[in-house]
Amino acid sequence: MIFPAHLPDEIFFSLLTRMGRMNGFSDFRDMASTYCGDGPVSSFIDAEINLSRFSRQTNFAYPGAQELLHHLTWYGAQVKLGEMAWQRIEGLAKGNVGLTLGTSVFPDSAVLGYCPSCRECDFQHYGMTYWHRLHQLPIVFFCPIHGDRVARVRIKRSFLHKEFPVPGDFESDQNSSEPKFSLNENFWRGVAVMAAEVLQGAELPDADMIFSVMADELRRKRFVPPLSGGRLTALSEQIAEQAFDDSFSTHSPKTVAFLKRIARSFDEPAAGMVLGRIVLLYWLFGGWKAVRERCRWLSVFGSESDMSMRKVATIRTKLEAQYRRACTAYIKEHPACTRLDFQRAEYRSFRWLLHNDKIWLDRQLPIPHRGGKQLVLF
């Protein structure tokens, strides 16, 4: 068996495809059952992957399971951005969480993307073409290296049960059935550059810090999470102003749904889009340099939301002490008072303590009795 080395930015499915072709497999299911799973598989696209078994069966020609996930999928990039918990990668590496070939190659639907110039360069350098991770992302419309529009091809899953194509199999770059958006090219080229840096292993700030920076900036733009309903639509409209040439009202339902999924990537990654937070970060800051700078400021001064919360907590503490003093002073001067007496005499203090410090107030006031006009707080 020939075990080809994985090429730059290659997806796992592409590696298996080249491996099958170089070794003369006419039915890739045989290869998948031998090297990926624990028994015969009925479909190549739906085959369960056991990465540890794959490493063993290929005589450790490839790195370990976690390294394969980081280098041949986009899961590592999602962990960096906080879209996925690192425990999921551990589960996938150990085989505790199921992973199929289909989920490792299609982040959204059965659509494959390639850059025509990359395809030609790959053939010249390696003698073969392959699928790049970056070109499969729904948020990437342009190749950051050559500037070409990514050609997208929808493939029926029924064609993928026995074999799998490579970009060189397509004679024309115009056989894409994907909707054509009126894109702002500068915006989406910037998004592609940011996505490429993440996939190439660029050092990023902590995921929680990135989330806090995004949250602060969204609050500054008056988008307070959670994002849903009118807030989600308003945020989608503002993204559309920079990302597309047409006005939001003229966009098709598919485009609107696409934008809303990007917006939901902020606080609901599972319902959002793979690496959709990169679009939000580019829209908010314009690049990783600005994101890193904001994270440095955050690490020194704290987030604006934390500062405002601390300010609110300080004010609350002062008010609490003030109204508690008023309560204890009145009861000390009027030991025989009732709760109703205190309410009438110190109404402002009573109302604040009732809403903010009810348990303490209940303990300080006279115990209610059946015959008198006492107030029961609970």
Residue, then its C-alpha position, 0 to 999 in steps of 0.5 A: m500500500i502507498f500512503p500519500a502524505h497529506l498535502p497543505d490544507e487538505i481535508f481528510f476525505s481528500l486524503l482517503t480519495r487520493m489514497g484509494r486512487m493511488n492504490g487502485f481501489s475501484d470501490f472505496r468502501d473496501m478501503a474504508s472498511t479496512y483502514c477506517g472502521d471495524g467492519p464492512v461499510s455499506s457507503f463510503i460517504d457515511a462510513e464511520i471513522n475510527l482515527s486511532r484504528f486508521s493510524r494503526q492500520t496505516n503503520f502510523a504513516y500519519p500523526g495521531a488522532q488529535e493531530l489528524l483532527h487539527h490538520l485535516t478538519w476545521y474542528g481545531a479552528q472551531v475550538k480556538l474560536g470557542e465554537m466547539a468545546w475541546q472535549r469534543i475533539e478528545g471524544l472524537a479522537k478516542g472514538n467516544v463520539g461518532l464521526t462520519l466521512g460526510t461530516s468531516v468534509f461537508p460543513d453545511s450540505a453536499v457542496l464541494g468548493y475549489c479555486p480554479s487557480c489552486r487546482e492548476c497549481d496543485f496539479q503542477h506541484y503535486g501531479m494531482t488535485y485535492w480538496h482544500r479545507l478553506h474552500q469548503l467553508p460556507i463563509v469563504f467565497f474567494c481564495p486569499i492566495h489567487g483571488d479567484r471566486v471559489a467554484r462550488v459544485r453540488i454533488k448528489r450523495s448517491f454518487l459518493h457511496k462507492e467513490f469520491p471525485v477530486p477537483g481535476d474531475f470537473e471540466s468546467d468551473q461554471n457547473s455550480s448550482e449554488p445561489k450567486f450573491s452580489l458580494n462585496e469582494n473586499f469584505w469577503r476577501g478579508v474574511a477568507v484571509m482571517a479564516a486561512e490564518v486560523l486554519q494555518g495554526a496562527e496564534l489566537p487569544d483565548a476563546d473566552m477573551i475573544f467572546s468577551v471582546m465581541a460581546d463588548e463591541l456588540r453592546r457598543k453597537r446596541f446589540v445586547p445578547p441574546l440575539s433573537g427576533g428583532r435584534l437578530t434581524a437588525l444585526s443581519e441588516q448591518i452585516a449585509e450593508q458591508a458584506f453585500d452590494d444590494s440592500f437587505s430588503t432585496h435579498s432572497p430568503k436564502t441570503v437572509a437565512f445565511l446572514k442570520r446563521i452568521a449572526r447566531s454564530f455569536d451566542e448559538p454556535a450549534a445553530g450558527m455556521v462553521l467559523g461564522r464568528i470570523v465573519l463577525l470578527y471581521w465586521l467588528f474589527g477588520g482583522w486579527k491585528a485589531v482583535r489581538e489588540r482589543c484582547r490585550w486591552l481587555s486583559v489589562f482593564g477588563s471588559e466594559s460589561d464587567m466594569s459596568m457590572r462592578k459599578v452597578a454592584t458598588i451603587r447597589t451596596k451603597l443603597e443597601a447600606q443606606y436603606r438598611r440603616a434607615c430601617t434599623a434606625y426606625i425600628k430602634e426609635h419605634p420598638a412597638c411599630t408594625r410592618l404597616d407603620f414602617q411602610r408608611a413612615e419609610y416608604r422609599s426604604f421599604r420598597w427598595l428593600l422589598h425588591n432587593d433585600k427581601i429576606w433581610l427586611d423580613r427578619q428585621l420587621p416585627i413578626p406578623h400576627r393574625g389579628g394585627k395589620q402586619l404585612v407578609l412578604f412571602 
